Amino acid sequence: MSPTIIVYLILLLIALFIYGRAFSSGKPYIRILFFYLFLNLCLTILSMGIARFGVTNNLFLFHVFTPIEYGCICLFYLSIIGDPRIRRVIRISIPLFVLLCIVFAFFVQTLMENNSYIAIAESILIVCWTLLFLREVLLFNPVTALHNYPLFWITAGILIYFTENLVLDGVLSYLIKNTPSLAKLVYRVSFVFNDIFLIALSIGAMYQVRADLKETG
C-alpha cells in the first residue's frame, strides 16, 4: 500500500471518528456527511480488494460512486440552504444527474473508461451550490467569527476539492490515453486535495462538537 493511500485512510478514519462524535448533535448535515465518509471508506476498501484479485481497472466503481456522491452532497446542501428556489433546483438536479450518468456510462465513456465528463459536470454543479450557500450566509446570516463556524470549514473543503476535480479530471482523462505514466503522477497529486478536503471536513465537525459541548455545559 502506497504512503499516499495510507495517509488518506488515516485522515478518512479520523474524519469518521470525529463525525461519529458529532453525531449526537442531531444536525442533519453531520449525519449526511458521516454517511458520505463511510461510503468513501467502502469505495477505498473495495478498490484495494479487487486489486488484490488482479483486477487492474477499477474505473467502473467510480461510475457507480459518482451519482451517489452527488446525491449525498446535494442532500447536504438541501439541509443547510434556506432559499426554496435553490432547494428546488438542487432537488430536481439529482434525478437528472443520475440519468446523465447512466447515458454517459453506456454511450459516451463506458464503465472501463475514466468518467471525466461526468466528474466535470458534477464538480461544476457542486461548486455552484457551494457558492450559492456562501452567498446566502454572507447576505442573510452574517457570521461574526467565520473561523468558528463549522459550515465554513466544510463548504470551504468542498469548494477546494471539487474545484480541483474540475481542473484535474479533464487533464487526467487526456493523460490516461496519451501519457499513462504522467497520469499516475497527476492522480497522486490529487490525493493532496483529498487530504485537504478531509482535514477541512474534520475541522468543521470539531467546531460542531465544541459548540455542542458549550450548549450542554
N, C-alpha and C positions, 0 to 999 in steps of 0.2 A: 504494500500500500504506500502510495507516494506521500511525502510530507504535506503537500497542499490538501490532499484528501483528509489526512489526519487532523490538521488544523481546522478544516471546515467541519468535520464531525464533532470535534471538541466544542467549537463555538455553537454548533447546532444543538448539542446536548445541553450546554449551559443555557441557551435561549429557552429550550423546552422546560428546563428546571425552573427558571425564573417565571415563565408564563404559568407553570403549574402553581407556583407560589401566589401569583396574582389572580388565579382562577376564582378565588373566593370573593373577589371584588364584585362579582356579578355583572361586570361590564361585558356586553355582548362582543365588543371588538376584541377583548382579551381571549375569549373562548374561540372566536373565529380564527385568530392568529395562532393560537395553540394547535388547533386542528390543522391549519396550513403548515406549520412547522413539523408536525407529526407526519404529514404526507410527504414533506421533503425528506425526512429521515427514511421513510419507507422506500421512496424513489432511489435514494443513495444506496441503501442496503440491497435493493433489488438489482440495481445496476452492477454492483460489485458481485452479487451472487451469480448472475448469468455470465459474467466474465470468467468466473471460475470454471464454468462448464464449457468454455471455449467459444462462447458467442462474442464475436468482436464488434458487432454492430448493435448498439443499444438505442439507436435513434428512435425506434418505434415507441419506446417508453415515453419520450418527450412529446410525441404526437398525442398520446393519451393524457399526459400530465398537464400540458399547456391549457386546454379548456377548463380543466379542474382548477388549476392555479388562477386563471382569470375569474372563474366563478367565486373563488374564495376572496380574492382582492375586491371584487365588486360587492360581495356581502359585507366586507369590512367597511367600505365607503358608504354603503346603504345604512349602516349602523351609526355613522358619525356625521353624515351630511344632512342638513336640515331642509334645504330647498327642495320642495316637492317636484319641481320641474326637472331638476338634475337627477333626483332619485328615480323619476320615471324613465328618463333616458338610459340611465345605468341598468335599470331592471330590464328594459327592452333589449339592451345590447347583449345580455347574457345568452339567450337562445339563438340570437343572430350570429354571435361569435362561435358558438358550438357548431352551428350549421356550416359556417365558413370553414371551420377546422375539418369537418368531415369531407366537404367538397374538395378542399386542397389536398387532403391526405389521399384521396382516390384519383384526382385528375391533374394535380399540379406538382406537388412534392410528395412522393409516395412514402410509405411507412419506413422504408430503408434509407431515406434521404433526410438531411437536416431541414427541419420545418422553419426555415429562416423567415419566409414571408409572413407566416402566422405569428411568429415571435415578434416581428417588427410591428405588425398590426396590434398585437396585444400590448406592446410597450407604448405605442402612441396613445392608445385608449387609456391605459393606466396613468400615464403622465398627465393626460388631460384631466382625469378625475382627481388626481393629486393636486394639480394647480387650482382647480375649482374649489376644492376643500380649503386650501390655504388662503385663497381669496375670501372665502366665506368667513374664515377665522379673523382675518385682518379687518374686514369691513364690519362684521356684526358681532364678533366675540373676541375683542382685543384682549390679549393675554399680557399681563404686566411683566411676568418673568418667563420669557419664552423657553429658556433652558430647563425650567421646572415642569413644563407642560408635556406629559407623556406622548400625546399625539404629534407634537412637533418632531420628536426624535423618530417616531415610527414612520411618519409620512416623509420625512427627510431621507430616511433609509430607502424607502420605496422609490422616491424620486431619483436618487442616485443610481440605484440598482437597475431600474427599468430604462433610464436614460442611457446607461452603459449597454444594456441589451440592445437598445435601438441602434446604437453605433456599431457594436461589435458583431451582431448577428449577420448583417449583410456582408461584412468583411469575411466572417468565418465561413459562410456558405461558399464564397468565391475561392477562398484558400483551400477548403476541403477538396475541391475539384482540381485546382491547379498547383497548389503547393502544400501537400499534406503535412510536411514537417513543420512549416511555419504555422499551420492551422493549430497544431498541438500546442505551440508556444502561446498563441493568442488565447486558446482555451484555458491554459494555465493562468494567464494574466486575468482572465475573467473571474477566477476564484478569489482574487484580491477584493473585487467588488462584492462578491458573495459574502466574504468575511465582513466587510464594512456594513453590508445590509444586516447581517445577523447581529453585529455589535450594536447598531442603531436600534434595532428591534428590542434587544435586551435592555438597553438603557431606558427606553420608553417604558418597558414593563417594570423596571426597578423603581422608576419615579411613580408609577401607579401603585406599587407595593408600599412605597413610602407615604403616599397620600392616604392610603387605606389605614396605615398604622397611626397616622396623625388623627384621622377621624375616630378610630376606636380608642385611641389613647387620650 
